[in-house]
Amino acid sequence: MLTRLAIRDFAVVASAELEFGPGLTVISGETGAGKSLLVDALTFLSGLRADSGVVRHGAERAELAAAFDLADAPAARAWLQEAEFDDGDDCQLRRTLRADGGSRAWINGRPATLAQLGALAECLVEIHGQNEHQALLSRASQLALLDAYGRTEAEAAAVRDAAQAWSALLRERDTLSRTGDPGERIGWLEHQLGELQRESLEPESIAELAIAHRRHAHSAALIAACDSAFARLGGDEGPALGRQLQQVRGELARQLEHEPRLGEVDTMLDSAAIQLDEALALLEQVRADLDLDPAAFDELDRRLARLHDLSRKHRVAPEGLAAQRDLLNAELEALRGAGERLRVLDAEITAAAAHWRRAAQALTRVRASAAKAMAQATTALIAELGMGGGRFEVALEPVADAGNDAARPDPQGAERAEFLVAANAGQPPRPLRKVASGGELSRISLAIEVAALGLDAVPTMVFDEVDSGIGGAVAQIVGQKLRALGATRQALCVTHLPQVAAQGHVHYAVSKAERSGMTQSAVQVLDQKQREEELARMLGGVEVGKEARAAARRLLRDAV
């Protein structure tokens, strides 16, 4: 439930703060006073894109804030918890609209996106605009309203899922069919794979091949270096390092009794001698592996050249040839199995179409029941709204070829809805979009809306002059319907009709005046006496007489 709405520098409102409670709250005011701005503020707090034109002239930004009690909003509480915005039993929405067109939003003091603001607002408030009856002329809107009335969420979701699965199979079949005869492609792939599979393409093998190629390419220099090093370190002739090391150790050993620290030197030299022996052994092994073999080098060179040719051909690095081979092999296997897959797909498509038909039939049954109930409820309301003998029907028209295996799946089901209306007794029902009278259209649309109210869990409903085009006794009935709605949930109504305004549990009035050379609007809650005056103004116009005041008192007295 909405508990507070604060507005600052918004259009012609410099500053306003309204407190709300349960029941029906009505908002009235002279034409142009800005009474619909309160609804506009809630709309922007519900995620509407920023409009710099709503910032009051001379101000840098407009600030909007709303507070909600979540006791009657379990869906909003769940959303806040999932999105990690939850903060106890209350919810605070805040938004600033800058004069340069920028915008920022917060949920419970934490920055939020407009999408998040909109998703949360859907769980908190439902706004019915004064031109909403125009949307009812759209057949898409009519089907959506029927589904909302019938609470078809589960059945509609099943149809959408079945249509999605069916469509995916059809797309796969179309893709396979477009490839035509895969024989030529299979032959090309087999040739390419034959070239790749004759080589060892794993990255480790390619690295080893490169090392072997470099070793053979420099074998003569390697042999010379190894022979020279062996001779200098441990050769039989000349001042070999190993013999010199042993001579040094012998000379130092004879002086050890005179200097004990020479023992540490001897230990180090002993370790060096061991390392030298190991180095000589490894050097000897390396030398033994080296061989001047032109034939072996030529083979390595040819293998490496083939790898580079394949790399250029497939436009990948040599290390990526193995992955390219696997990719081509996977495509080859897929093409070889394409014929079998097409046969399997036909069976899967038939099964998917049957599944969609079953889901669509279940949705059709729910829609048919909802259409009958909605027609009865709306027809009764049309009569109450001054159109005695009028009749409302919901026609369900099958979609051509829906569910046919050769057709494309329809995610909306097997039918479309058409709202039909007979404004007077004895007349045949006609599509709602062909109703000529604006007044009739307004009343019929209001009846449809009232019939569909209360079918969701949104705790706060806002009506912005949805009573336009009606008056007199019909207006009083509309007010009674809105007051009855306020008994089950919070309702806010911006109205110009005294018969509707009198039904409010709380009444706010919006007025405008010139202050400091600028037109500004102000909002105030009315007490009983002020309500009488406001209703009398709405009844009597500029000159408010005794008759208007008496009529206003009667309206308030009858609003029970």
N, C-alpha and C positions, 0 to 999 in steps of 0.2 A: 504494500500500500504506500502511495506517495504521501509523505508527511510534510515536506517543505519544498518550496520552489523559490529560489533567489535569483533576481535579475538585476544587472547593472549595465548601464550604457548600451542598452539593446533597443535599436530603432528609436522610438520617441520616449522610451522608458528610461529615466535617469537612474532610478533605484526602486526596487519593489521586492518585498518578501512576503510570501503567502504561506499560511499554515493550513494543512488539510487533515481531515479525519475521515471516518467511514461514511457511507451513505452517498447521497447525490449533492454535489457542489455545483451551483450554477454561476455563470459569469455573464454579466450584461453590461451594456454601455451604449452610448450614442454611436451612430455610424462614423467610422474614422477615428474613434477614440483609442483603438488599439487592443480591443478585447481578445482578438485572435492571436495577439503576440504571445500570450501565455502558452497557447498551443504550439506556436512556432518555436518557442524556447524549448519545450519538451521534444519537439521534432529534431532540433539541433542536438539536444542531449541524447537523442536516439541514434546519432551517427550520420545525420544528413551532412553532405559536403558543405564546407565553409562558403559563406557569401559575405564579402566585405561590405556589401550594401546594408547589412543589418546593424552595423556599428553606428552608434549615435553620432551625429555630426559634431565634430570637434574633439571626439574621444579617440584614444589610441586603440582601444580594444573593448569588446563586450565580454562580460563575464556571466556565465550561467552555472547554476548549481542546483541539484535536486537530491533529496534524501528519501530513502525508502525503508519501511519496516518490512523485514523478510519473513515475518510470522506466517503470512498467507502466500508466500512465493517460494515453494520448495524447489521449483525448476531453477530459479535464479540463484538460490543458495547452492544447489549442486553445481551450476555453471561456475560460480565464484570459487568454489573449492577446487574444481578441476583446473581452472585457469590460474590458481594460486593468487586470487585477489580477495579471498574471504577475510572478513574482519568483524566477527561477531554477528549479532542479530540485525544490524543496520547496514545499509549500503549508501555510499555517497558517490554521485556522478558530478563531475565538474568539467567545464569546457570554456576555453577562451577563444574568441574570434577576433583577429587583428584587422585593423583598417587596411593593411596591405594585402589581405587575403589569406594570411597564415592562420593556423589553428593548432591548438593543443588540447589533449583530453586526459582525464585522470579517472581512475576507478579506485575508490577508497584511498585516495592520496597517492596512488602509484600511476606512473605514465601508462597510457593505453592507446591502442590504435583505434581508428574509426570503426574498423571491422569488429573489434572486440566490444566497443561501445554499442554498436548495433545489435550484436548477438545477445548481449546482456539485456538490452532494452526490450527485445522481443519477449523476454521472460517476465518483464515488469509492467509494461504499458502497451495498450493497443489504441491507436489513434484513428478515428473515423473523420475524414475531412468533409467539408461541405460540398465538394464536387465528386465525392466518391461514387455517387450513383452513375457517373459517366463510365467508370471502370466496369460496372456491372453489365454494360452493353457488350463487352468483349466476351466471346465464347470461352476463351481460355480462363478468364476470371470466373465465369459461371461454373466451369468444371472444378476449378480450385475451391470455390465456395461450397459446392455440393460435397466435395471430398472432405472439407473441413466440417460441414454439417454432419456427415456420416461417419466421421472419425475413421477414415479409411487408411490411416498411416501404414499399418502393417500390411494390408492387402496391396496398397499402391507400391510399397517398397518391394514386395515380392514380385510384382509385375516388372518394375524397373530392373531388378536384378536378373530376372529371367530374360528380359529383352537384351540386357547387356551381354549375357552369356551367349545368347543366340547370335547377336551381331558379331561377336568375336569369332565365332565359328564361320560365319558367312564371309568375314573379311579374310580369314585364313584360306578358305576355299577359293575366293577370288584371286588371291595372291598366287596360289599354286596353279590356278587355271591360266593366269596371264603368262606364265612361263612357257606355255606351249610345249612342244616336244623337247624333252630334256636330253635327248640322245647326243646332240652335237656338243652341248655343254659337258655332258658326262665324258665324252671322248677327250675333250680338251683338258678336263681336270685329271683324267687318268694319265695323260701324257705329262702334264706338269708334275704330278705326284711321282711318276716314275723317275723323272730327273732328280727330284728332291730325295726320294727314298734310297737312291744309289749312293748317297753321301751320308757321312756321319755328321749330323747337324746340331747335336747338343752343344751348348756353349762351352762345356768343359772340354769336349773333344776338339772344338775349334781352337781353344786356347792352347791345348797340347800340340796341335798341328803347327800353330804359329811359332811356338817355342822350338820345336824340332827343326822347322825350316830355318830359323835364325841360326841354330847351332850348326847345321850343315853348311849354311852359307858362309860361316866364319870358322869352319873346321881347321883350316890350315893355320890361321892365326892362333886359334885356341891350342892346337898341338904344340906350336912353338912356345907359347907362353907357359904351358904346363911343363914342358921339358926344361926350359930355362929355370923355372921356379924350383923344380925338383933338384936340379944340379946345385943350385945356390943354397938350398936348405939342407940337403942331406946327401949330396953326391959323393962318389968315392974319390974324386979328385978335386983339388982346389980347396979354398978355405970355406968348407961347408959350415953353415950356421950350427948344425947339430953338434959337430965335433968341437967347434969353438966353445959352445956352451958347456960341454963336459970338461974341457980344459980349464975354463974359468972356475967351475965348481971344485976341481981338484986343487987349484992354487989357493982358493979361499979356505978349503978344509984344513990346509996345513997351518993356517993362521988363526984357526978357530979358538985355540986355547988362550990366545992373547986378547981376543975380542969376541965375547959371547954373542954379541948382536949379529955377527956374521952367520950364525945359525939360522936366523930368520931369513937372511938373504938367500941362504942355500935352499931353504924350504920353498921360497918363491921361485927360484931357478929350477928346482925339481918339478914344480907345477908347470912351469913354462916348457920344460922338456917333454912332459907328458902331452901338453897341448900341441907341441910341435910334431911329435910322433903321430898324433891323431890327424893333424893337418896333412902330413906327408901321406898317410894311408888313404885319405879321401882324395888327395891330388892324384895319387896313383890310380885310383878307381876311375876318376874322371878321365884321365889320360887313356885308360884302357877302353873306355866307351867311345872315344873319338876315333873316327875313321874317315879317310878321304875316299868317299864312295860317290862318284858323280852320278851313277845310275839312281841311287837312293835319293840324292838331292833333286834330280830331275822329277822323280815321282812326287816328292813333296811339293815341288814347285807347281806341277800340273794340278795336284789336288787343291792347292791354295788358289790357283787361278780359276778352277771350276767354281769354287765357293764365291769368289768375287763376281764371276759372271752371273751366278744365280742371284746374288745380292742385288746386282744392278737390274736384272730382269724383273725381279719381284719388288724392287724399290723398298728394300728393307736392309738394315745393317746385317752383316753376317751372323751376328748373335741372334737375330730375329727370324732366321730361316726356319728354325724348328717350329716356332709358333705359326709361321705362314703355312708350313706343311700340315700342321694339325687343323688349321682353319680350312684349307682346301679339302682335306680329308672329311671334315665334318659336313661341308657342303655336298661333297660327292655322295656321302651316305644318305643325306637328306633327299637328294635328287633320286637316288636309286630307290628310296622308299616313298617317293612322291605319289606314285600310282596307288600304292597300298594305302597311303594316308588319305588320298581323295576318296577311296572307297569307304574308309572308316569315317571320314568327315560326313559323308552323306547320311550315314546312320546316326551320327552324333547330332547333326542338324535336325533330323526328323525327331529325335528325342527332345532336343531343346525347344523345338516348335510346340511339341505336345505339352512340355512343362509350362511354357508361356501361356498356352491356351487354358490350362487348368488354373493357373494363377489369375489370368484375365477373367475367367468365368467366376471365380470367387469374388473378385473386385466388382464385377457387374452385379452380382447378387446384392452386395452391400450397397452399391450405388442405387439400385432399384428401390431397395427398402428406404434409403435416405431420401430419394426423390419423392416418394409417396408421402413420407412424414413431413418433409419440408413444404410440399405443396399444400397439405392440410393446414399446417401452422400458418403459412403465409396467407392463404386464402382467408382464414379467420381474422387475421390482422388487417387485411385489406378492407374487409367489411367494417371493422372498428374504426378505420381511418377514413370513413365517409364514402366508400365505394361499394355500397351494398349491391349484391348480385355479381360482383367482380369475382374472377377466378384465376388462380395461379397454378401453373403446371410446370413440371420439369420433364422434358422429353429427352430420352436417351437414344441417340441415333448411332447405329452401328457404323464402324469405320469399314469402308470397302476392303474386302480381301484380308481383313485382320486375322492373323493366325494361320493364313495359308502358307504352306511350306515354301512356296516360291516368292512370298511377299517379304517385305522388310519388317522386323518386329517393331511394334509401337510401344514405347516406354510408358505412355499414358493410358494404355488399356485398349479395349476393343470397341469403345464408344466415345462419343462426345455429348456434352449436355447443351441443351437449348432451353432457356427460360421462356415460357409462353404465358401470355396474359390476356384475359378477356376483361375489359374495364367495366362492362355492364352485362347484366343478365341477357341471355339470348344471343350474345355475340360469340363467334368462334374465337378461340385463343389464337393470338398472333405472337410472333417473336417480340421479346421485350425491346429489342433495338429498333422496332418499327412503331412503337407507341409514340403518337404525335404530341400529346399534351405534356408540356414540361411539368405541370403540377401533378398530373397523374404519375409520370415517371418518378418524380420525387417521392410521392407517397408510397408507390409500389416498392421502390428501392429501400425506403425506410422500413417498410414491412418486412422485406427480405432480411435486412440487417438485424432488425429486432428479433426475428425468428431464429436467426443464427447466433444471437448473442449468448454468452455464457457457456459456449461449448468447449472452450479451452481453459487453461489454468492461469491465464493472465489476470492478475488481481486488480489492475486499474484500467478503466476504459475511458477514453476521452472522445467527446463529440464536438466538432466545430461546426455549428450552425447546420447540422444535418436536417433541421426542421424547416429549412427554407422552402417556400412554395406552398405552405399550408397555413391554416389559421382557424380561429373559432373553436368549435367543439372538437375538431380533429386535433388541434394543437393541445387541447387539454388531455386528450387520450394519449398523445405522444408523451406529454409530461408525466402522466401516470405510469406509463410503461418504463420510462427512465427512472422514476422514483422506485418502482418495484425492482428494477435492476439494482438500484443502490442498496436494496435490502440484502442482496447476496454478495455484492462486491462494491468496491469504490468506483463511483462514476463522476466524471467532470463534464459539464456541458456548457459551451459558449452558445448563447441564444439571444434572439431579438424578440422572442414571443413571451408576453407576460404569463400566458397560461402554462408555459414550460418553466419559466423562472420561478413561479409560485410553488412549484413542486419540490424545489431544492431544500435540503436540510440546512445548507449553508449558502449564503448569497454574497458574492463579490461584485462590486461595481467598478468599472473602469471609466475614468473621466479624463479629459484633456484640458489644458489651460496654457496660456502663454506666460512663460517666466523668463525674465532677462532676455527678451527678444526671441525666445525659442519656444516652440510648441512642445510640451511634455505631457506624458500620461501618468496618471496616478491610480493606484488600486487600493480599495479599502473594503473591509468586511462590513456588512450592513447589520444593524440591529433591527428589531421588529418595526420600529417607526420608520427607519430609513428604507426598509424593504417596501413598506406601503408607498412611500414617496416614489421609489424607483419603479415599482409596478404601475403606479398611477401615471408616471411619465411615459412608460412604454405603452400604456393604454390611450392616454390623452394627447400625446404629442407635446407641442411647445406650451400650450395653455392647459394647465392641470386644474380641473375643477372638482367640485364636490362629488359629482357622479363618478369620475375616474378614481377618486380615492375610495369611495364606497365599493366600487367594483374590485379595486385592489384588495380591500379587506376581505371581501367575499372569496376571492381566489385563494388567499392565504388560509382562510378558515376552512375551505373545502379541501385543502391539500393535506389530507391525512391518509 
